[in-house]
């Protein structure tokens, strides 16, 4: 198993809180939406990039905060 595969295996088999901690610590923005296009996770880097706080974007429809977002289309069509 390569080092990258081993890291991915560790991450994917981690507890949900550990995964959230990893995502929160990233310097790149991460936004997770569900099939209803509701924001379920937004790390600080993403919130700063779009000029809001994580509290302002969580549990809102993605297009309410980022009108030009393509995330909803990606979820609906299943491709980017």
Residue, then its C-alpha position, 0 to 999 in steps of 0.5 A: x500500500x502506498x503512503x497516500x493510500x495508507x493516509x486515505x485509509x486512515x482518514x476514511x476509517x476515522x471517527x466522524x469528529x476526527x474527520x471534521x477536525x482534519x477538514x477544519x484544520x485545512x488551509x483550503x476551503x471545504x464546503x459540504x452540502x447535502x442532496x437538498x443543497x443545504x450546507x452541512x459543513x463549512x470550514x473557516x478557510x471557506x467562510x473567510x474566502x466567501x466573506x462570511x462566518x461558518x455560523x452564517x452559512x451552516x444549514x442554509x441553502x448554498x445559493x443563499x450564501x453563494x448565488x453563483x455556486x455550481x455545487x447544487x448542479x453538481x449534486x443534481x447531475x452527479x458530475x462536475 
